[in-house]
Amino acid sequence: MGIATGSGFRTLSHSEFVREWANQYGTAHEAWRVTEHFLNARHAGVYIAGEAANVATLRNITNTVLHVADRFLAQVTDEAVEAAEQRRRRGDNT
């Protein structure tokens, strides 16, 4: 995601964008200071299909994470969970 700041254009990765957002809203840790690029993204006035661009970006990231999680969980079997528990009890990290 690209954001204009006083010192120029700044590109944030999806991880950086989510971390910036999470530090301001709804996490156990909330940052005491707000970064310029967060404020600019928050109040950009840019809309995609009627919703704020930052909301659209967060929604796309969330949908991707949920899709990957669904695919992972679909492959988890009781046997795989039991085997992992046995390795954990033995202290085997492989």
C-alpha positions as CSV (number, residue, x, y, z in Angstrom):
1,M,0.0,0.0,0.0
2,G,1.4,3.4,-0.9
3,I,1.0,6.4,1.3
4,A,2.0,10.0,0.9
5,T,3.9,11.6,3.8
6,G,5.6,14.9,4.3
7,S,8.9,13.4,3.4
8,G,7.6,11.7,0.3
9,F,5.8,8.6,-0.8
10,R,6.1,5.6,1.5
11,T,5.2,2.0,0.6
12,L,4.0,-0.3,3.3
13,S,4.0,-4.1,3.0
14,H,0.8,-5.8,4.0
15,S,2.4,-6.9,7.3
16,E,3.5,-3.3,8.1
17,F,0.1,-1.9,7.3
18,V,-1.7,-4.5,9.5
19,R,0.9,-3.8,12.3
20,E,0.3,-0.1,12.1
21,W,-3.4,-0.5,12.1
22,A,-3.3,-3.0,15.0
23,N,-1.1,-0.7,17.1
24,Q,-3.9,1.8,17.0
25,Y,-7.1,-0.2,17.2
26,G,-8.0,-3.2,19.3
27,T,-4.8,-4.9,20.3
28,A,-3.4,-5.6,23.7
29,H,-0.8,-3.1,22.9
30,E,-1.8,0.3,21.5
31,A,1.0,2.7,20.4
32,W,1.2,5.9,22.3
33,R,2.1,7.8,19.2
34,V,0.6,7.7,15.7
35,T,2.8,7.7,12.6
36,E,2.2,10.2,9.8
37,H,1.7,7.5,7.3
38,F,-1.0,5.9,9.5
39,L,-2.8,9.2,9.8
40,N,-2.5,9.8,6.0
41,A,-3.9,6.3,5.2
42,R,-6.6,6.7,7.8
43,H,-7.8,10.0,6.4
44,A,-6.9,9.7,2.8
45,G,-10.4,10.1,1.4
46,V,-9.7,7.4,-1.2
47,Y,-12.5,5.0,-1.8
48,I,-12.7,1.6,-3.7
49,A,-16.3,0.5,-4.6
50,G,-17.7,2.8,-1.9
51,E,-15.5,1.9,1.0
52,A,-12.3,3.5,2.3
53,A,-9.2,2.2,0.6
54,N,-7.7,1.1,4.0
55,V,-10.8,-0.9,4.8
56,A,-10.7,-2.6,1.4
57,T,-7.0,-3.4,1.9
58,L,-7.6,-4.9,5.4
59,R,-10.6,-6.9,4.0
60,N,-8.5,-8.3,1.2
61,I,-5.7,-9.3,3.7
62,T,-8.2,-10.8,6.0
63,N,-9.8,-12.8,3.3
64,T,-6.4,-14.2,2.2
65,V,-5.5,-15.2,5.7
66,L,-8.8,-16.9,6.2
67,H,-8.4,-18.8,2.9
68,V,-5.0,-20.0,3.8
69,A,-6.2,-21.0,7.3
70,D,-9.1,-22.9,5.8
71,R,-6.8,-24.8,3.4
72,F,-4.5,-25.7,6.3
73,L,-7.2,-26.8,8.6
74,A,-8.8,-29.0,5.8
75,Q,-5.5,-31.0,5.8
76,V,-5.3,-31.5,9.6
77,T,-6.4,-35.0,10.6
78,D,-6.8,-36.5,14.1
79,E,-3.8,-38.7,13.3
80,A,-1.6,-35.7,12.4
81,V,-2.6,-33.9,15.6
82,E,-1.8,-37.0,17.8
83,A,1.5,-37.5,16.1
84,A,2.4,-33.8,16.7
85,E,1.4,-34.2,20.4
86,Q,3.6,-37.3,20.8
87,R,6.6,-35.4,19.3
88,R,5.9,-32.5,21.6
89,R,5.8,-34.7,24.6
90,R,9.1,-36.3,23.6
91,G,10.7,-32.9,22.9
92,D,11.2,-33.8,19.2
93,N,10.8,-30.7,17.0
94,T,10.9,-32.5,13.7
